[in-house]
Amino acid sequence: MIKKIVIILITTLALIANSHSASDGDLILKKNEPSEIKDCFEKVNRATFAFNQALDGVIFKPVASVYKKIPSPIRSGVSNSLDNLSNLVTIPNNILQGDFLLAGINSGRFLINTTVGVLGIFDVANALGITEYEKEDYGQSLAKIGVGPGCYVVLPVLGPSTARDTVASVTNFVGGDAWYNVTVRNDTHYFRDVDYYSSKVTSGVDFRAKNYNSIENLKENSIDFYASVKSLYLQDRQQKIANSKKITSTQDDSDWEEIENK
């Protein structure tokens, strides 16, 4: 029931945002500078952002603070395992984007790390010289074929997004994410829906812990924290669509690659 409500909420917000931006006709990939992506629902977005910040202060920040105290090898193993699971979304998007070589490489990495690397805890593939590449998602695939970002939106709990990326994320719930399929949709004897949701919560905590100092510094030094987060997110998103290796200047602990997709 909760899953259906979340999906309906995300889809509704995305469709409203997308319909609002469709009449502009200028939000296309070739012109997707962060400043050109309109904040069509700024008042609602700011209210949602404030809610998310309150939630962060009560839950994610305290948990991340404790998580940071866990020995580094354990945290690295958790991060590796989560990165390994992300290949289940990256690989089909490699294929959709016509990058069959990367699809093969990432498939090899997933097989090696899932087996020899003990469910991805150890990045054995990297040790063997099979390099990790940028993550891909359905929003990036849509962008590659020229679908514009639409309006900037802030989703409850999930955080910054765009109309395009929000609509694209629904694909994960309708067969586009193999991890979701074997846990929530099929609920096999080996995996259950709790495994999927636990991995997503852990991913959020892991991201918050990695970027703990970056986020706190950004909050402390920003005149408008909402605007700073929006700018940072949109820059990072644009770089990912362009497969750029650049890292935005405000980052300290790590890049913001996990911010979306979650």
MODELLER restraints for C-alpha pairs under 7 A, 6 or more apart:
rsr = mdl.restraints
at = mdl.atoms
rsr.add(forms.Gaussian(group=physical.xy_distance, feature=features.Distance(at['CA:7:A'], at['CA:170:A']), mean=6.85, stdev=0.5))
rsr.add(forms.Gaussian(group=physical.xy_distance, feature=features.Distance(at['CA:10:A'], at['CA:166:A']), mean=6.73, stdev=0.5))
rsr.add(forms.Gaussian(group=physical.xy_distance, feature=features.Distance(at['CA:11:A'], at['CA:167:A']), mean=6.08, stdev=0.5))
rsr.add(forms.Gaussian(group=physical.xy_distance, feature=features.Distance(at['CA:11:A'], at['CA:170:A']), mean=6.94, stdev=0.5))
rsr.add(forms.Gaussian(group=physical.xy_distance, feature=features.Distance(at['CA:14:A'], at['CA:163:A']), mean=4.80, stdev=0.5))
rsr.add(forms.Gaussian(group=physical.xy_distance, feature=features.Distance(at['CA:14:A'], at['CA:166:A']), mean=5.54, stdev=0.5))
rsr.add(forms.Gaussian(group=physical.xy_distance, feature=features.Distance(at['CA:14:A'], at['CA:167:A']), mean=5.58, stdev=0.5))
rsr.add(forms.Gaussian(group=physical.xy_distance, feature=features.Distance(at['CA:17:A'], at['CA:150:A']), mean=6.92, stdev=0.5))
rsr.add(forms.Gaussian(group=physical.xy_distance, feature=features.Distance(at['CA:17:A'], at['CA:151:A']), mean=5.70, stdev=0.5))
rsr.add(forms.Gaussian(group=physical.xy_distance, feature=features.Distance(at['CA:17:A'], at['CA:163:A']), mean=5.54, stdev=0.5))
rsr.add(forms.Gaussian(group=physical.xy_distance, feature=features.Distance(at['CA:18:A'], at['CA:150:A']), mean=5.41, stdev=0.5))
rsr.add(forms.Gaussian(group=physical.xy_distance, feature=features.Distance(at['CA:18:A'], at['CA:151:A']), mean=6.48, stdev=0.5))
rsr.add(forms.Gaussian(group=physical.xy_distance, feature=features.Distance(at['CA:18:A'], at['CA:163:A']), mean=5.21, stdev=0.5))
rsr.add(forms.Gaussian(group=physical.xy_distance, feature=features.Distance(at['CA:21:A'], at['CA:150:A']), mean=5.36, stdev=0.5))
rsr.add(forms.Gaussian(group=physical.xy_distance, feature=features.Distance(at['CA:21:A'], at['CA:151:A']), mean=5.87, stdev=0.5))
rsr.add(forms.Gaussian(group=physical.xy_distance, feature=features.Distance(at['CA:27:A'], at['CA:37:A']), mean=6.48, stdev=0.5))
rsr.add(forms.Gaussian(group=physical.xy_distance, feature=features.Distance(at['CA:27:A'], at['CA:148:A']), mean=5.05, stdev=0.5))
rsr.add(forms.Gaussian(group=physical.xy_distance, feature=features.Distance(at['CA:27:A'], at['CA:149:A']), mean=6.21, stdev=0.5))
rsr.add(forms.Gaussian(group=physical.xy_distance, feature=features.Distance(at['CA:27:A'], at['CA:150:A']), mean=5.98, stdev=0.5))
rsr.add(forms.Gaussian(group=physical.xy_distance, feature=features.Distance(at['CA:28:A'], at['CA:146:A']), mean=6.46, stdev=0.5))
rsr.add(forms.Gaussian(group=physical.xy_distance, feature=features.Distance(at['CA:28:A'], at['CA:147:A']), mean=6.31, stdev=0.5))
rsr.add(forms.Gaussian(group=physical.xy_distance, feature=features.Distance(at['CA:28:A'], at['CA:148:A']), mean=3.93, stdev=0.5))
rsr.add(forms.Gaussian(group=physical.xy_distance, feature=features.Distance(at['CA:28:A'], at['CA:149:A']), mean=6.77, stdev=0.5))
rsr.add(forms.Gaussian(group=physical.xy_distance, feature=features.Distance(at['CA:29:A'], at['CA:143:A']), mean=6.16, stdev=0.5))
rsr.add(forms.Gaussian(group=physical.xy_distance, feature=features.Distance(at['CA:29:A'], at['CA:146:A']), mean=5.54, stdev=0.5))
rsr.add(forms.Gaussian(group=physical.xy_distance, feature=features.Distance(at['CA:29:A'], at['CA:147:A']), mean=6.57, stdev=0.5))
rsr.add(forms.Gaussian(group=physical.xy_distance, feature=features.Distance(at['CA:29:A'], at['CA:148:A']), mean=5.22, stdev=0.5))
rsr.add(forms.Gaussian(group=physical.xy_distance, feature=features.Distance(at['CA:34:A'], at['CA:231:A']), mean=6.47, stdev=0.5))
rsr.add(forms.Gaussian(group=physical.xy_distance, feature=features.Distance(at['CA:34:A'], at['CA:234:A']), mean=5.33, stdev=0.5))
rsr.add(forms.Gaussian(group=physical.xy_distance, feature=features.Distance(at['CA:34:A'], at['CA:235:A']), mean=6.01, stdev=0.5))
rsr.add(forms.Gaussian(group=physical.xy_distance, feature=features.Distance(at['CA:37:A'], at['CA:150:A']), mean=6.85, stdev=0.5))
rsr.add(forms.Gaussian(group=physical.xy_distance, feature=features.Distance(at['CA:37:A'], at['CA:151:A']), mean=6.07, stdev=0.5))
rsr.add(forms.Gaussian(group=physical.xy_distance, feature=features.Distance(at['CA:37:A'], at['CA:152:A']), mean=6.42, stdev=0.5))
rsr.add(forms.Gaussian(group=physical.xy_distance, feature=features.Distance(at['CA:38:A'], at['CA:151:A']), mean=5.13, stdev=0.5))
rsr.add(forms.Gaussian(group=physical.xy_distance, feature=features.Distance(at['CA:38:A'], at['CA:152:A']), mean=6.04, stdev=0.5))
rsr.add(forms.Gaussian(group=physical.xy_distance, feature=features.Distance(at['CA:39:A'], at['CA:151:A']), mean=5.67, stdev=0.5))
rsr.add(forms.Gaussian(group=physical.xy_distance, feature=features.Distance(at['CA:39:A'], at['CA:152:A']), mean=5.01, stdev=0.5))
rsr.add(forms.Gaussian(group=physical.xy_distance, feature=features.Distance(at['CA:40:A'], at['CA:151:A']), mean=5.75, stdev=0.5))
rsr.add(forms.Gaussian(group=physical.xy_distance, feature=features.Distance(at['CA:40:A'], at['CA:152:A']), mean=6.90, stdev=0.5))
rsr.add(forms.Gaussian(group=physical.xy_distance, feature=features.Distance(at['CA:45:A'], at['CA:153:A']), mean=6.12, stdev=0.5))
rsr.add(forms.Gaussian(group=physical.xy_distance, feature=features.Distance(at['CA:45:A'], at['CA:154:A']), mean=5.14, stdev=0.5))
rsr.add(forms.Gaussian(group=physical.xy_distance, feature=features.Distance(at['CA:48:A'], at['CA:154:A']), mean=6.34, stdev=0.5))
rsr.add(forms.Gaussian(group=physical.xy_distance, feature=features.Distance(at['CA:48:A'], at['CA:155:A']), mean=6.81, stdev=0.5))
rsr.add(forms.Gaussian(group=physical.xy_distance, feature=features.Distance(at['CA:48:A'], at['CA:156:A']), mean=5.92, stdev=0.5))
rsr.add(forms.Gaussian(group=physical.xy_distance, feature=features.Distance(at['CA:49:A'], at['CA:154:A']), mean=6.45, stdev=0.5))
rsr.add(forms.Gaussian(group=physical.xy_distance, feature=features.Distance(at['CA:52:A'], at['CA:156:A']), mean=6.39, stdev=0.5))
rsr.add(forms.Gaussian(group=physical.xy_distance, feature=features.Distance(at['CA:52:A'], at['CA:157:A']), mean=5.60, stdev=0.5))
rsr.add(forms.Gaussian(group=physical.xy_distance, feature=features.Distance(at['CA:60:A'], at['CA:205:A']), mean=6.23, stdev=0.5))
rsr.add(forms.Gaussian(group=physical.xy_distance, feature=features.Distance(at['CA:63:A'], at['CA:205:A']), mean=6.99, stdev=0.5))
rsr.add(forms.Gaussian(group=physical.xy_distance, feature=features.Distance(at['CA:64:A'], at['CA:205:A']), mean=5.53, stdev=0.5))
rsr.add(forms.Gaussian(group=physical.xy_distance, feature=features.Distance(at['CA:64:A'], at['CA:208:A']), mean=5.95, stdev=0.5))
rsr.add(forms.Gaussian(group=physical.xy_distance, feature=features.Distance(at['CA:64:A'], at['CA:209:A']), mean=4.73, stdev=0.5))
rsr.add(forms.Gaussian(group=physical.xy_distance, feature=features.Distance(at['CA:65:A'], at['CA:209:A']), mean=6.70, stdev=0.5))
rsr.add(forms.Gaussian(group=physical.xy_distance, feature=features.Distance(at['CA:67:A'], at['CA:209:A']), mean=6.78, stdev=0.5))
rsr.add(forms.Gaussian(group=physical.xy_distance, feature=features.Distance(at['CA:68:A'], at['CA:209:A']), mean=5.89, stdev=0.5))
rsr.add(forms.Gaussian(group=physical.xy_distance, feature=features.Distance(at['CA:77:A'], at['CA:121:A']), mean=4.39, stdev=0.5))
rsr.add(forms.Gaussian(group=physical.xy_distance, feature=features.Distance(at['CA:77:A'], at['CA:122:A']), mean=6.18, stdev=0.5))
rsr.add(forms.Gaussian(group=physical.xy_distance, feature=features.Distance(at['CA:78:A'], at['CA:121:A']), mean=6.31, stdev=0.5))
rsr.add(forms.Gaussian(group=physical.xy_distance, feature=features.Distance(at['CA:80:A'], at['CA:120:A']), mean=5.80, stdev=0.5))
rsr.add(forms.Gaussian(group=physical.xy_distance, feature=features.Distance(at['CA:80:A'], at['CA:121:A']), mean=5.31, stdev=0.5))
rsr.add(forms.Gaussian(group=physical.xy_distance, feature=features.Distance(at['CA:80:A'], at['CA:122:A']), mean=6.46, stdev=0.5))
rsr.add(forms.Gaussian(group=physical.xy_distance, feature=features.Distance(at['CA:80:A'], at['CA:123:A']), mean=6.48, stdev=0.5))
rsr.add(forms.Gaussian(group=physical.xy_distance, feature=features.Distance(at['CA:81:A'], at['CA:119:A']), mean=6.41, stdev=0.5))
rsr.add(forms.Gaussian(group=physical.xy_distance, feature=features.Distance(at['CA:81:A'], at['CA:120:A']), mean=4.26, stdev=0.5))
rsr.add(forms.Gaussian(group=physical.xy_distance, feature=features.Distance(at['CA:81:A'], at['CA:121:A']), mean=4.76, stdev=0.5))
rsr.add(forms.Gaussian(group=physical.xy_distance, feature=features.Distance(at['CA:82:A'], at['CA:203:A']), mean=6.75, stdev=0.5))
rsr.add(forms.Gaussian(group=physical.xy_distance, feature=features.Distance(at['CA:84:A'], at['CA:110:A']), mean=6.03, stdev=0.5))
rsr.add(forms.Gaussian(group=physical.xy_distance, feature=features.Distance(at['CA:84:A'], at['CA:120:A']), mean=5.47, stdev=0.5))
rsr.add(forms.Gaussian(group=physical.xy_distance, feature=features.Distance(at['CA:87:A'], at['CA:106:A']), mean=6.57, stdev=0.5))
rsr.add(forms.Gaussian(group=physical.xy_distance, feature=features.Distance(at['CA:87:A'], at['CA:110:A']), mean=6.61, stdev=0.5))
rsr.add(forms.Gaussian(group=physical.xy_distance, feature=features.Distance(at['CA:88:A'], at['CA:177:A']), mean=6.16, stdev=0.5))
rsr.add(forms.Gaussian(group=physical.xy_distance, feature=features.Distance(at['CA:88:A'], at['CA:178:A']), mean=5.81, stdev=0.5))
rsr.add(forms.Gaussian(group=physical.xy_distance, feature=features.Distance(at['CA:88:A'], at['CA:179:A']), mean=6.72, stdev=0.5))
rsr.add(forms.Gaussian(group=physical.xy_distance, feature=features.Distance(at['CA:89:A'], at['CA:137:A']), mean=6.14, stdev=0.5))
rsr.add(forms.Gaussian(group=physical.xy_distance, feature=features.Distance(at['CA:89:A'], at['CA:176:A']), mean=6.94, stdev=0.5))
rsr.add(forms.Gaussian(group=physical.xy_distance, feature=features.Distance(at['CA:89:A'], at['CA:177:A']), mean=5.47, stdev=0.5))
rsr.add(forms.Gaussian(group=physical.xy_distance, feature=features.Distance(at['CA:90:A'], at['CA:135:A']), mean=5.58, stdev=0.5))
rsr.add(forms.Gaussian(group=physical.xy_distance, feature=features.Distance(at['CA:90:A'], at['CA:136:A']), mean=4.54, stdev=0.5))
rsr.add(forms.Gaussian(group=physical.xy_distance, feature=features.Distance(at['CA:90:A'], at['CA:137:A']), mean=5.82, stdev=0.5))
rsr.add(forms.Gaussian(group=physical.xy_distance, feature=features.Distance(at['CA:91:A'], at['CA:103:A']), mean=5.02, stdev=0.5))
rsr.add(forms.Gaussian(group=physical.xy_distance, feature=features.Distance(at['CA:91:A'], at['CA:106:A']), mean=6.35, stdev=0.5))
rsr.add(forms.Gaussian(group=physical.xy_distance, feature=features.Distance(at['CA:91:A'], at['CA:107:A']), mean=6.70, stdev=0.5))
rsr.add(forms.Gaussian(group=physical.xy_distance, feature=features.Distance(at['CA:93:A'], at['CA:136:A']), mean=6.00, stdev=0.5))
rsr.add(forms.Gaussian(group=physical.xy_distance, feature=features.Distance(at['CA:93:A'], at['CA:137:A']), mean=5.89, stdev=0.5))
rsr.add(forms.Gaussian(group=physical.xy_distance, feature=features.Distance(at['CA:93:A'], at['CA:138:A']), mean=6.29, stdev=0.5))
rsr.add(forms.Gaussian(group=physical.xy_distance, feature=features.Distance(at['CA:93:A'], at['CA:141:A']), mean=6.26, stdev=0.5))
rsr.add(forms.Gaussian(group=physical.xy_distance, feature=features.Distance(at['CA:94:A'], at['CA:100:A']), mean=6.44, stdev=0.5))
rsr.add(forms.Gaussian(group=physical.xy_distance, feature=features.Distance(at['CA:94:A'], at['CA:102:A']), mean=6.38, stdev=0.5))
rsr.add(forms.Gaussian(group=physical.xy_distance, feature=features.Distance(at['CA:94:A'], at['CA:103:A']), mean=5.19, stdev=0.5))
rsr.add(forms.Gaussian(group=physical.xy_distance, feature=features.Distance(at['CA:94:A'], at['CA:136:A']), mean=6.95, stdev=0.5))
rsr.add(forms.Gaussian(group=physical.xy_distance, feature=features.Distance(at['CA:95:A'], at['CA:103:A']), mean=6.10, stdev=0.5))
rsr.add(forms.Gaussian(group=physical.xy_distance, feature=features.Distance(at['CA:96:A'], at['CA:141:A']), mean=6.68, stdev=0.5))
rsr.add(forms.Gaussian(group=physical.xy_distance, feature=features.Distance(at['CA:97:A'], at['CA:141:A']), mean=6.03, stdev=0.5))
rsr.add(forms.Gaussian(group=physical.xy_distance, feature=features.Distance(at['CA:109:A'], at['CA:125:A']), mean=5.40, stdev=0.5))
rsr.add(forms.Gaussian(group=physical.xy_distance, feature=features.Distance(at['CA:109:A'], at['CA:130:A']), mean=6.85, stdev=0.5))
rsr.add(forms.Gaussian(group=physical.xy_distance, feature=features.Distance(at['CA:112:A'], at['CA:124:A']), mean=6.84, stdev=0.5))
rsr.add(forms.Gaussian(group=physical.xy_distance, feature=features.Distance(at['CA:112:A'], at['CA:125:A']), mean=6.06, stdev=0.5))
rsr.add(forms.Gaussian(group=physical.xy_distance, feature=features.Distance(at['CA:113:A'], at['CA:119:A']), mean=6.36, stdev=0.5))
rsr.add(forms.Gaussian(group=physical.xy_distance, feature=features.Distance(at['CA:113:A'], at['CA:120:A']), mean=4.60, stdev=0.5))
rsr.add(forms.Gaussian(group=physical.xy_distance, feature=features.Distance(at['CA:113:A'], at['CA:122:A']), mean=6.54, stdev=0.5))
rsr.add(forms.Gaussian(group=physical.xy_distance, feature=features.Distance(at['CA:113:A'], at['CA:123:A']), mean=5.82, stdev=0.5))
rsr.add(forms.Gaussian(group=physical.xy_distance, feature=features.Distance(at['CA:113:A'], at['CA:124:A']), mean=5.73, stdev=0.5))
rsr.add(forms.Gaussian(group=physical.xy_distance, feature=features.Distance(at['CA:113:A'], at['CA:125:A']), mean=6.16, stdev=0.5))
rsr.add(forms.Gaussian(group=physical.xy_distance, feature=features.Distance(at['CA:114:A'], at['CA:120:A']), mean=4.76, stdev=0.5))
rsr.add(forms.Gaussian(group=physical.xy_distance, feature=features.Distance(at['CA:116:A'], at['CA:124:A']), mean=6.95, stdev=0.5))
rsr.add(forms.Gaussian(group=physical.xy_distance, feature=features.Distance(at['CA:117:A'], at['CA:123:A']), mean=6.06, stdev=0.5))
rsr.add(forms.Gaussian(group=physical.xy_distance, feature=features.Distance(at['CA:117:A'], at['CA:124:A']), mean=5.51, stdev=0.5))
rsr.add(forms.Gaussian(group=physical.xy_distance, feature=features.Distance(at['CA:126:A'], at['CA:132:A']), mean=6.83, stdev=0.5))
rsr.add(forms.Gaussian(group=physical.xy_distance, feature=features.Distance(at['CA:138:A'], at['CA:168:A']), mean=5.29, stdev=0.5))
rsr.add(forms.Gaussian(group=physical.xy_distance, feature=features.Distance(at['CA:138:A'], at['CA:169:A']), mean=6.62, stdev=0.5))
rsr.add(forms.Gaussian(group=physical.xy_distance, feature=features.Distance(at['CA:139:A'], at['CA:164:A']), mean=6.26, stdev=0.5))
rsr.add(forms.Gaussian(group=physical.xy_distance, feature=features.Distance(at['CA:139:A'], at['CA:165:A']), mean=4.44, stdev=0.5))
rsr.add(forms.Gaussian(group=physical.xy_distance, feature=features.Distance(at['CA:139:A'], at['CA:168:A']), mean=5.07, stdev=0.5))
rsr.add(forms.Gaussian(group=physical.xy_distance, feature=features.Distance(at['CA:139:A'], at['CA:169:A']), mean=6.97, stdev=0.5))
rsr.add(forms.Gaussian(group=physical.xy_distance, feature=features.Distance(at['CA:140:A'], at['CA:241:A']), mean=5.42, stdev=0.5))
rsr.add(forms.Gaussian(group=physical.xy_distance, feature=features.Distance(at['CA:143:A'], at['CA:241:A']), mean=6.94, stdev=0.5))
rsr.add(forms.Gaussian(group=physical.xy_distance, feature=features.Distance(at['CA:148:A'], at['CA:164:A']), mean=6.86, stdev=0.5))
rsr.add(forms.Gaussian(group=physical.xy_distance, feature=features.Distance(at['CA:149:A'], at['CA:162:A']), mean=5.77, stdev=0.5))
rsr.add(forms.Gaussian(group=physical.xy_distance, feature=features.Distance(at['CA:149:A'], at['CA:163:A']), mean=6.05, stdev=0.5))
rsr.add(forms.Gaussian(group=physical.xy_distance, feature=features.Distance(at['CA:149:A'], at['CA:164:A']), mean=4.92, stdev=0.5))
rsr.add(forms.Gaussian(group=physical.xy_distance, feature=features.Distance(at['CA:150:A'], at['CA:162:A']), mean=6.21, stdev=0.5))
rsr.add(forms.Gaussian(group=physical.xy_distance, feature=features.Distance(at['CA:150:A'], at['CA:163:A']), mean=5.07, stdev=0.5))
rsr.add(forms.Gaussian(group=physical.xy_distance, feature=features.Distance(at['CA:150:A'], at['CA:164:A']), mean=6.02, stdev=0.5))
rsr.add(forms.Gaussian(group=physical.xy_distance, feature=features.Distance(at['CA:151:A'], at['CA:162:A']), mean=5.65, stdev=0.5))
rsr.add(forms.Gaussian(group=physical.xy_distance, feature=features.Distance(at['CA:151:A'], at['CA:163:A']), mean=5.53, stdev=0.5))
rsr.add(forms.Gaussian(group=physical.xy_distance, feature=features.Distance(at['CA:152:A'], at['CA:161:A']), mean=6.12, stdev=0.5))
rsr.add(forms.Gaussian(group=physical.xy_distance, feature=features.Distance(at['CA:152:A'], at['CA:162:A']), mean=4.44, stdev=0.5))
rsr.add(forms.Gaussian(group=physical.xy_distance, feature=features.Distance(at['CA:152:A'], at['CA:163:A']), mean=6.51, stdev=0.5))
rsr.add(forms.Gaussian(group=physical.xy_distance, feature=features.Distance(at['CA:153:A'], at['CA:160:A']), mean=6.08, stdev=0.5))
rsr.add(forms.Gaussian(group=physical.xy_distance, feature=features.Distance(at['CA:153:A'], at['CA:161:A']), mean=5.28, stdev=0.5))
rsr.add(forms.Gaussian(group=physical.xy_distance, feature=features.Distance(at['CA:153:A'], at['CA:162:A']), mean=5.24, stdev=0.5))
rsr.add(forms.Gaussian(group=physical.xy_distance, feature=features.Distance(at['CA:153:A'], at['CA:163:A']), mean=6.67, stdev=0.5))
rsr.add(forms.Gaussian(group=physical.xy_distance, feature=features.Distance(at['CA:154:A'], at['CA:160:A']), mean=4.48, stdev=0.5))
rsr.add(forms.Gaussian(group=physical.xy_distance, feature=features.Distance(at['CA:154:A'], at['CA:161:A']), mean=5.91, stdev=0.5))
rsr.add(forms.Gaussian(group=physical.xy_distance, feature=features.Distance(at['CA:160:A'], at['CA:230:A']), mean=6.99, stdev=0.5))
rsr.add(forms.Gaussian(group=physical.xy_distance, feature=features.Distance(at['CA:160:A'], at['CA:233:A']), mean=6.95, stdev=0.5))
rsr.add(forms.Gaussian(group=physical.xy_distance, feature=features.Distance(at['CA:161:A'], at['CA:260:A']), mean=6.98, stdev=0.5))
rsr.add(forms.Gaussian(group=physical.xy_distance, feature=features.Distance(at['CA:173:A'], at['CA:180:A']), mean=6.88, stdev=0.5))
rsr.add(forms.Gaussian(group=physical.xy_distance, feature=features.Distance(at['CA:175:A'], at['CA:181:A']), mean=6.23, stdev=0.5))
rsr.add(forms.Gaussian(group=physical.xy_distance, feature=features.Distance(at['CA:180:A'], at['CA:196:A']), mean=6.30, stdev=0.5))
rsr.add(forms.Gaussian(group=physical.xy_distance, feature=features.Distance(at['CA:182:A'], at['CA:188:A']), mean=6.36, stdev=0.5))
rsr.add(forms.Gaussian(group=physical.xy_distance, feature=features.Distance(at['CA:182:A'], at['CA:191:A']), mean=6.66, stdev=0.5))
rsr.add(forms.Gaussian(group=physical.xy_distance, feature=features.Distance(at['CA:183:A'], at['CA:191:A']), mean=5.09, stdev=0.5))
rsr.add(forms.Gaussian(group=physical.xy_distance, feature=features.Distance(at['CA:183:A'], at['CA:192:A']), mean=4.51, stdev=0.5))
rsr.add(forms.Gaussian(group=physical.xy_distance, feature=features.Distance(at['CA:183:A'], at['CA:193:A']), mean=4.70, stdev=0.5))
rsr.add(forms.Gaussian(group=physical.xy_distance, feature=features.Distance(at['CA:183:A'], at['CA:195:A']), mean=6.64, stdev=0.5))
rsr.add(forms.Gaussian(group=physical.xy_distance, feature=features.Distance(at['CA:183:A'], at['CA:196:A']), mean=5.99, stdev=0.5))
rsr.add(forms.Gaussian(group=physical.xy_distance, feature=features.Distance(at['CA:184:A'], at['CA:192:A']), mean=6.15, stdev=0.5))
rsr.add(forms.Gaussian(group=physical.xy_distance, feature=features.Distance(at['CA:184:A'], at['CA:193:A']), mean=4.17, stdev=0.5))
rsr.add(forms.Gaussian(group=physical.xy_distance, feature=features.Distance(at['CA:184:A'], at['CA:196:A']), mean=6.92, stdev=0.5))
rsr.add(forms.Gaussian(group=physical.xy_distance, feature=features.Distance(at['CA:187:A'], at['CA:193:A']), mean=6.24, stdev=0.5))
rsr.add(forms.Gaussian(group=physical.xy_distance, feature=features.Distance(at['CA:200:A'], at['CA:262:A']), mean=6.46, stdev=0.5))
rsr.add(forms.Gaussian(group=physical.xy_distance, feature=features.Distance(at['CA:207:A'], at['CA:258:A']), mean=6.33, stdev=0.5))
rsr.add(forms.Gaussian(group=physical.xy_distance, feature=features.Distance(at['CA:210:A'], at['CA:253:A']), mean=5.70, stdev=0.5))
rsr.add(forms.Gaussian(group=physical.xy_distance, feature=features.Distance(at['CA:210:A'], at['CA:254:A']), mean=6.11, stdev=0.5))
rsr.add(forms.Gaussian(group=physical.xy_distance, feature=features.Distance(at['CA:211:A'], at['CA:253:A']), mean=5.27, stdev=0.5))
rsr.add(forms.Gaussian(group=physical.xy_distance, feature=features.Distance(at['CA:211:A'], at['CA:254:A']), mean=6.05, stdev=0.5))
rsr.add(forms.Gaussian(group=physical.xy_distance, feature=features.Distance(at['CA:213:A'], at['CA:253:A']), mean=6.81, stdev=0.5))
rsr.add(forms.Gaussian(group=physical.xy_distance, feature=features.Distance(at['CA:214:A'], at['CA:251:A']), mean=5.64, stdev=0.5))
rsr.add(forms.Gaussian(group=physical.xy_distance, feature=features.Distance(at['CA:214:A'], at['CA:252:A']), mean=5.24, stdev=0.5))
rsr.add(forms.Gaussian(group=physical.xy_distance, feature=features.Distance(at['CA:214:A'], at['CA:253:A']), mean=6.32, stdev=0.5))
rsr.add(forms.Gaussian(group=physical.xy_distance, feature=features.Distance(at['CA:219:A'], at['CA:225:A']), mean=5.58, stdev=0.5))
rsr.add(forms.Gaussian(group=physical.xy_distance, feature=features.Distance(at['CA:222:A'], at['CA:228:A']), mean=6.67, stdev=0.5))
rsr.add(forms.Gaussian(group=physical.xy_distance, feature=features.Distance(at['CA:236:A'], at['CA:248:A']), mean=6.92, stdev=0.5))
rsr.add(forms.Gaussian(group=physical.xy_distance, feature=features.Distance(at['CA:247:A'], at['CA:255:A']), mean=6.58, stdev=0.5))
